[in-house]
């Protein structure tokens, strides 16, 4: 069958092009690989990088003769995907339209009920589910495909249940880089890579355990480094972003990946992310030796009370140590703070500002807590003293275009408007305080 996979781009922010617009869609290369291996024809359309209008995409569908059109979305670009899908279905009702991506499983049944132009949505990993969907379409026997929500001909929405995530390594074929418009990414000389999936943490604001489960599965270091070699040798790309939030969660794995990069003398530079409690001086120096030049930490808060309310296992002391050790290793440090969690007050915001001034990372970002579906804050707001004011923010282009500065929740103990004032105060004293930056 002919399959077209679409990256709908991301919305502009404040009338300007969003920096995320030109991130190569690694996820589409991943789900394309099994399709290509089994003989299906696959192309990827990157609306942002190719600067395509909705009608441009509709014409592409016709010109290609697509049987299936798949969208990979996160909440930031879900409204864009919905609009394009609606136009495609209007012009080509015979084409099967399926959505997948990190956040789509969180709203799969709701999305199918509310948007009749979507035929199916993937809940969880898409590599196997999409292949099985494409193979089953001619017969219409979709009932046995785990991880798939779909609509019957009578309009009934069916969810086949989540696909079981088994123990062991991530055993997927190498991403099908060849189906991407790689010539458009070569100029930027930047590509995303994924070393493992899953997160065992229980942060109240984060949907990752629901998206990928709490079981962490690792790509074999040899396979991951082979992907880097392919991108270096075949496409001239040697700058990478490891997208998992906890690259060093298993230090022995991180050491092995770095050792292979060093052993093969790959001329690469890369960035990664981790949690403060998952690093030590030895692993940070190894990252640097293997070409890592920046590490991002989700510090979230400088208040011990707020960290507890987030159910973070990180302590304030661990955050300070991780930043200091990283700088000592020669790494650029980028930290993320969240304002607006349970129990946030003007005093706890001041603690975060004080933490920032003491730690002096090189760069910082200050966001507001966003209530993601299937997170404790979203599902049990009363427990956390939270009021969700917009439970469908992810379908509102005006809201998603501001991500991660979505206005979708309030704290009950604060007066209306006070949370935004606290966030602005933190932004001024963290992001625009030159003395705090080194």
Secondary structure, DSSP 8 states (H G I E B T S, - for coil): -EEEEEE-----BTTB--GGGG---HHHHHHHHHHHHTT-EEEEEETTTTT--HHHHHHHHHHHT-SEEEEE--TTTHHHHHHHHHHHHHH-TTSEEEEESTTGGGGHHHHHHH-TT--EEE-S--HHHHHHHHHHTTTT--TT-TTEEEE-TTS-EEE-------SS--------GGGS-THHHHTTT-EEE--EE------TT--HHHHH-S--EE--HHHHHHHHHHHHHHH---EEEE--S-TTSSHHHHHHHHHHHHHTT---EEEEEE-GGG--HHHHHHHHHTTEEEEEEEEE-S-HHHHHHTT----HHHHHHHHHHHHHTT-EEEEEEEE--TT--HHHHHHHHHHHHHH--SEEEEEE----TTSHHHH-GGGGTEEES-TTGGG-HHHHTTTTS---EEETTS-TTHHHHHHHHHHHHHTT-GGG--
